[in-house]
Amino acid sequence: MMLNLEAVAAAWTGASPERKAAALRALRGDTPPDASEATARVLRWKVAADRMGITTKRLRDAFRTAGLEPVVLPGSKRAIGVRLADLATIAGE
C-alpha cells in the first residue's frame, strides 16, 4: 500500500493545476463546470450599447425582440448585462 501512495505522491507533484483540479473533482464525484459558462464574458448594458453605437433602451428592446435572456445574478431580479456571444447574435455576426 505504501508503494502505491508513493507513486501517487510522485505523480501529483508533477501534475499541472488543471490535472490536479480534474483529479480532485473525480475523487469527490463533482460534475465539471460548464465550460461555456466559465468562459462567457458579460458586458454591462452601457458598455454593450456603446460598442454597438445605440442606446441601452434600444439594446434592451433588441434583446427582448430576439428572445435572448440578459444576465441575472442568482437571487436577484435585476439584469446586470449581456453575454458577449448574445451581443454578437444581435449584431448579426
C-alpha positions as CSV (number, residue, x, y, z in Angstrom):
1,M,0.0,0.0,0.0
2,M,2.8,2.4,0.8
3,L,4.3,1.9,-2.6
4,N,1.0,3.0,-4.2
5,L,0.9,6.1,-2.1
6,E,4.4,7.0,-3.0
7,A,3.6,6.6,-6.7
8,V,0.5,8.8,-6.3
9,A,2.5,11.4,-4.5
10,A,5.2,11.5,-7.2
11,A,2.6,11.8,-9.9
12,W,0.8,14.5,-8.0
13,T,3.9,16.6,-7.6
14,G,4.5,16.8,-11.4
15,A,0.8,17.3,-12.4
16,S,-0.4,20.6,-13.8
17,P,-3.0,22.6,-11.8
18,E,-5.7,21.7,-14.3
19,R,-5.0,18.0,-13.9
20,K,-5.0,18.3,-10.2
21,A,-8.4,20.0,-10.2
22,A,-9.8,17.4,-12.5
23,A,-8.5,14.6,-10.3
24,L,-10.0,16.2,-7.2
25,R,-13.4,16.6,-8.9
26,A,-13.3,13.0,-10.0
27,L,-12.5,11.8,-6.5
28,R,-15.3,13.9,-5.0
29,G,-17.7,13.0,-7.7
30,D,-18.3,16.6,-8.6
31,T,-19.6,17.5,-12.0
32,P,-17.1,19.6,-14.0
33,P,-18.1,23.2,-14.5
34,D,-19.8,24.1,-17.8
35,A,-17.0,25.5,-20.0
36,S,-19.4,27.8,-21.8
37,E,-20.5,29.4,-18.6
38,A,-17.0,29.7,-17.2
39,T,-15.6,31.5,-20.2
40,A,-18.7,33.6,-21.0
41,R,-17.9,37.3,-20.9
42,V,-20.5,39.6,-19.6
43,L,-20.8,43.3,-20.5
44,R,-22.8,45.9,-18.7
45,W,-25.7,47.3,-20.6
46,K,-24.0,50.7,-21.1
47,V,-20.7,49.2,-22.4
48,A,-22.5,46.9,-24.7
49,A,-24.7,49.7,-26.1
50,D,-21.7,51.9,-26.6
51,R,-20.0,49.0,-28.6
52,M,-23.0,48.8,-30.8
53,G,-23.4,52.5,-31.2
54,I,-27.0,52.5,-29.8
55,T,-28.8,53.4,-26.6
56,T,-29.3,51.0,-23.8
57,K,-33.1,51.2,-24.3
58,R,-32.7,50.1,-27.9
59,L,-30.3,47.3,-26.9
60,R,-32.8,46.0,-24.3
61,D,-35.6,46.2,-26.9
62,A,-33.4,44.2,-29.4
63,F,-32.8,41.5,-26.7
64,R,-36.5,41.3,-26.0
65,T,-37.3,41.0,-29.7
66,A,-34.7,38.4,-30.3
67,G,-35.9,36.4,-27.3
68,L,-32.5,36.5,-25.6
69,E,-32.1,36.4,-21.8
70,P,-29.9,39.1,-20.1
71,V,-27.5,38.0,-17.4
72,V,-29.2,38.0,-13.9
73,L,-27.2,37.1,-10.8
74,P,-28.6,34.3,-8.7
75,G,-31.0,35.6,-6.1
76,S,-31.6,38.8,-8.0
77,K,-34.3,40.0,-10.3
78,R,-32.2,42.8,-11.9
79,A,-30.4,42.2,-15.2
80,I,-26.8,43.3,-14.9
81,G,-25.8,43.0,-18.5
82,V,-25.5,40.8,-21.6
83,R,-23.3,38.0,-22.7
84,L,-20.8,38.9,-25.4
85,A,-22.0,35.9,-27.5
86,D,-25.6,37.2,-27.4
87,L,-24.4,40.7,-28.4
88,A,-22.8,39.1,-31.5
89,T,-26.1,37.5,-32.2
90,I,-27.9,40.8,-32.0
91,A,-25.2,42.4,-34.3
92,G,-25.7,39.6,-36.8
93,E,-22.1,38.4,-36.8
